[in-house]
Every structure is written in structure tokens, then in C-alpha cells.
Amino acid sequence: MNALQTIDDVLTAAIARVQSLRTGEDGQTLAEYGLIISVVAVGVVVPSMLLFRGALASAFGSATDCINRVTC
């Protein structure tokens, strides 16, 4: 077995997997999990940013001052 035959086997398997995701319900399940994860992430990040708004503003302000003065 040479390297080109191995690469061809890998590509054939990858194409078959993509086609099975497209035609089966695995792709739909994957999309649903992606949506759930994104909703949870937004539900965690937004309240966290609101909760730590003052600390974040202070940190970014300090970083901006540090960059503008070239020294900290």
C-alpha cells in the first residue's frame, strides 16, 4: 500500500461521512447541539458581562492608559 492509496482511502471515508451527515439525522442533531451550546453561552456571557461591568471597564481603561503611556 502506498501513500497515495492511503490518502485516497481517507478522503473517500471523509466524503462518505459528510454525505451521511447530510442525509441522516446526525447532522440535524449536531446542529441542534450547536444551537443549544450557543444559547447557553449567550445566557452565561451576557449576564456575566453585566455583573462585572465595572471591573471590565476598569480593566480595559487601565490597559488603554498603559498602552497610551507606553509604560505601566
Rosetta blueprint (number, residue, H / E / L):
1 M L
2 N L
3 A H
4 L H
5 Q H
6 T H
7 I H
8 D H
9 D H
10 V H
11 L H
12 T H
13 A H
14 A H
15 I H
16 A H
17 R H
18 V H
19 Q H
20 S H
21 L H
22 R H
23 T H
24 G L
25 E L
26 D H
27 G H
28 Q H
29 T H
30 L H
31 A H
32 E H
33 Y H
34 G H
35 L H
36 I H
37 I H
38 S H
39 V H
40 V H
41 A H
42 V H
43 G H
44 V H
45 V H
46 V H
47 P H
48 S H
49 M H
50 L H
51 L H
52 F L
53 R H
54 G H
55 A H
56 L H
57 A H
58 S H
59 A H
60 F H
61 G H
62 S H
63 A H
64 T H
65 D H
66 C H
67 I H
68 N H
69 R H
70 V L
71 T L
72 C L
